[in-house]
C-alpha cells in the first residue's frame, strides 16, 4: 500500500498548494460573476473496491451530499452498495479438499471533511470515517464462512477510515468527480487496506 499512500500524500499536497496559488488571481477571476453555487453538492457514482484480505474485486453504486462550511471546506456524507460477488476457496479437512462458493455484498456509510481548491477544475483531499456492513451467504456452513472470509459472518458491521483525493471538473451547475483512496477496514484480524475508486456526476447548488 506504499504506492497508494504516496499518491494520497501527493493529492493532499496539491490541495494545500492550490488555494494559495488561486489566491494570487484577481477576485473577479476566482469566481464567475453571478455564480452562487457555493452551498453544496449532490452526486451519484459508481465505485470499484479491491478487498485485499480475500482477495476480491467488487463493484457498486452510491450517492453523496455535501454542504460547504466555507469555500475550501465541505462536510460530506455518502452511502454505497457493492453488488454481490462470489468467492471460491478450496478447503481441506480430513484429507479431503472441497471447493466452496460464498456470496458477499457490502453496504458502506461514510462521513467527513473534504478540503478543496476553487474554480471549474478542482483538486481535493478528504478524510472520512464510518462503517461497512457485510452480507454473506451461500451453500456453506458458518465455520466455512469464517475460514474463507477472515471471520466475517453475515450481518457483521465493522469500522472504516477512508483517506483519499481526486479532481472535479465543473461547468455551471453540473460536474464530474473522480476520486481514489484507501478504505481501511478494522476487521477481527486487524486493519485491512483496500483500494477504492469512484467516479460520477454531481449537481452544485
C-alpha positions as CSV (number, residue, x, y, z in Angstrom):
1,X,0.0,0.0,0.0
2,X,3.1,2.3,0.0
3,X,2.2,3.4,-3.6
4,X,-1.3,4.3,-2.6
5,X,-0.1,6.2,0.5
6,X,2.3,8.2,-1.7
7,X,-0.5,9.0,-4.2
8,X,-2.7,10.2,-1.4
9,X,0.0,12.4,0.0
10,X,0.7,14.0,-3.4
11,X,-3.0,14.7,-3.8
12,X,-3.2,16.4,-0.4
13,X,-0.1,18.5,-1.2
14,X,-1.8,19.7,-4.4
15,X,-4.9,20.6,-2.4
16,X,-2.9,22.6,0.1
17,X,-0.9,24.5,-2.7
18,X,-3.9,25.1,-5.0
19,X,-5.8,27.6,-2.8
20,X,-2.6,29.6,-2.2
21,X,-1.9,29.8,-5.9
22,X,-5.5,30.6,-6.6
23,X,-5.5,33.5,-4.2
24,X,-2.9,35.3,-6.3
25,X,-5.5,35.7,-9.1
26,X,-7.8,38.8,-9.1
27,X,-11.0,38.3,-7.2
28,X,-13.1,38.5,-10.4
29,X,-11.1,35.6,-11.9
30,X,-11.6,33.4,-8.8
31,X,-15.4,33.2,-9.2
32,X,-17.5,33.8,-12.3
33,X,-20.0,36.7,-12.0
34,X,-23.3,35.5,-10.7
35,X,-22.1,32.1,-9.7
36,X,-23.8,31.4,-6.4
37,X,-23.4,27.6,-6.5
38,X,-21.2,27.5,-3.3
39,X,-23.6,26.0,-0.9
40,X,-23.0,22.3,-1.6
41,X,-23.4,19.4,-4.0
42,X,-25.4,16.2,-4.6
43,X,-23.8,13.4,-6.6
44,X,-24.1,9.8,-7.7
45,X,-21.2,7.5,-8.5
46,X,-20.1,4.0,-9.5
47,X,-17.3,2.5,-7.4
48,X,-14.6,-0.2,-7.5
49,X,-13.3,-1.7,-4.3
50,X,-10.4,-4.2,-4.1
51,X,-10.8,-6.3,-0.9
52,X,-7.1,-7.1,-0.3
53,X,-7.7,-9.7,2.5
54,X,-9.7,-12.2,0.4
55,X,-8.8,-11.0,-2.3
56,X,-11.9,-10.0,-4.2
57,X,-12.9,-7.2,-6.7
58,X,-16.3,-5.6,-6.1
59,X,-18.4,-3.0,-7.9
60,X,-21.2,-0.9,-6.7
61,X,-23.2,2.3,-6.9
62,X,-23.7,5.1,-4.4
63,X,-24.8,8.7,-3.6
64,X,-23.4,11.6,-1.6
65,X,-24.4,15.0,-0.4
66,X,-22.1,17.8,0.8
67,X,-22.5,21.2,2.4
68,X,-19.9,24.0,2.2
69,X,-19.0,25.5,5.6
70,X,-16.6,27.8,3.6
71,X,-15.1,27.9,0.1
72,X,-12.4,25.3,0.8
73,X,-14.1,23.1,3.4
74,X,-17.1,20.8,2.8
75,X,-18.8,18.4,5.1
76,X,-19.9,15.3,3.2
77,X,-21.9,12.1,3.8
78,X,-22.2,9.2,1.4
79,X,-23.6,5.7,1.2
80,X,-22.9,2.9,-1.4
81,X,-23.9,-0.6,-2.1
82,X,-21.4,-3.1,-3.6
83,X,-23.2,-5.8,-5.6
84,X,-22.9,-9.5,-4.7
85,X,-19.8,-11.3,-5.8
86,X,-18.9,-15.0,-5.5
87,X,-15.7,-16.1,-3.8
88,X,-14.5,-19.6,-4.4
89,X,-12.0,-21.3,-2.0
90,X,-10.5,-24.8,-1.7
91,X,-10.8,-26.0,1.9
92,X,-9.1,-29.2,3.1
93,X,-10.5,-31.2,6.0
94,X,-9.7,-34.8,7.0
95,X,-7.6,-35.2,3.9
96,X,-10.5,-34.2,1.6
97,X,-10.4,-31.0,-0.4
98,X,-13.7,-29.3,-1.3
99,X,-14.2,-26.1,-3.4
100,X,-16.7,-23.9,-1.5
101,X,-18.5,-20.9,-3.0
102,X,-19.6,-18.0,-0.8
103,X,-21.6,-14.9,-1.9
104,X,-20.7,-11.5,-0.4
105,X,-22.1,-8.0,-0.8
106,X,-21.5,-4.8,1.2
107,X,-23.2,-1.6,2.4
108,X,-20.9,1.4,3.1
109,X,-21.7,4.5,5.1
110,X,-19.1,7.3,5.3
111,X,-19.0,10.9,6.5
112,X,-16.2,13.5,7.0
113,X,-14.4,16.5,5.7
114,X,-13.4,17.4,2.1
115,X,-10.7,20.1,1.5
116,X,-10.9,21.6,-2.0
117,X,-9.5,24.2,-4.3
118,X,-11.9,26.5,-6.2
119,X,-12.7,27.1,-9.9
120,X,-14.1,25.0,-12.6
121,X,-11.3,22.5,-12.2
122,X,-10.6,21.5,-8.6
123,X,-8.3,19.3,-6.6
124,X,-9.4,17.9,-3.3
125,X,-8.5,15.7,-0.4
126,X,-10.8,14.0,2.0
127,X,-10.9,12.2,5.3
128,X,-14.0,10.1,6.2
129,X,-15.0,7.6,8.8
130,X,-17.9,5.2,9.0
131,X,-18.9,1.6,8.7
132,X,-19.1,-1.3,6.3
133,X,-21.8,-4.0,6.7
134,X,-21.2,-7.4,5.2
135,X,-23.9,-9.7,3.7
136,X,-22.5,-13.2,3.4
137,X,-24.4,-16.2,2.0
138,X,-24.1,-19.4,0.0
139,X,-24.3,-23.1,0.4
140,X,-21.7,-23.3,3.2
141,X,-21.7,-23.7,7.0
142,X,-20.8,-20.9,9.4
143,X,-17.4,-22.4,10.1
144,X,-16.6,-22.5,6.4
145,X,-17.6,-18.8,6.1
146,X,-15.2,-17.9,8.9
147,X,-12.3,-19.8,7.4
148,X,-13.0,-18.3,4.0
149,X,-13.6,-14.6,4.8
150,X,-11.4,-13.9,7.7
151,X,-14.0,-14.5,10.5
152,X,-16.6,-12.3,8.7
153,X,-20.1,-13.5,9.2
154,X,-23.4,-12.4,7.7
155,X,-24.6,-9.1,9.1
156,X,-21.2,-8.1,10.5
157,X,-20.6,-4.3,10.8
158,X,-17.1,-3.0,11.0
159,X,-15.5,0.4,11.4
160,X,-13.9,2.1,8.4
161,X,-11.5,5.0,7.9
162,X,-11.2,6.4,4.4
163,X,-8.4,9.0,3.3
164,X,-8.4,9.9,-0.4
165,X,-8.3,12.6,-3.0
166,X,-9.3,13.4,-6.5
167,X,-10.4,16.0,-9.1
168,X,-13.6,17.7,-10.1
169,X,-14.5,19.2,-13.5
170,X,-17.4,21.6,-13.2
171,X,-19.4,23.6,-15.8
172,X,-22.3,25.6,-14.4
173,X,-24.5,23.5,-12.1
174,X,-23.1,20.2,-13.3
175,X,-19.8,18.5,-13.0
176,X,-17.8,15.2,-13.0
177,X,-15.9,13.9,-10.0
178,X,-13.2,11.2,-9.8
179,X,-11.6,10.1,-6.6
180,X,-9.4,7.3,-5.2
181,X,-8.3,6.3,-1.7
182,X,-7.7,3.6,0.8
183,X,-10.8,2.3,2.6
184,X,-9.2,0.9,5.8
185,X,-11.5,-1.7,7.4
186,X,-10.9,-2.6,11.1
187,X,-11.6,-6.4,10.9
188,X,-11.2,-9.0,13.6
189,X,-7.7,-9.8,12.4
190,X,-6.6,-6.1,12.3
191,X,-6.7,-3.2,9.9
192,X,-7.2,-4.2,6.2
193,X,-6.2,-1.7,3.4
194,X,-8.5,-1.7,0.4
195,X,-8.1,0.3,-2.8
196,X,-11.3,2.2,-3.7
197,X,-12.0,4.3,-6.9
198,X,-15.3,6.2,-7.5
199,X,-16.5,8.4,-10.4
200,X,-19.8,10.0,-11.3
201,X,-21.8,13.2,-12.0
202,X,-22.7,15.9,-9.4
203,X,-25.0,18.8,-9.1
204,X,-23.9,22.0,-7.4
205,X,-26.3,24.3,-5.6
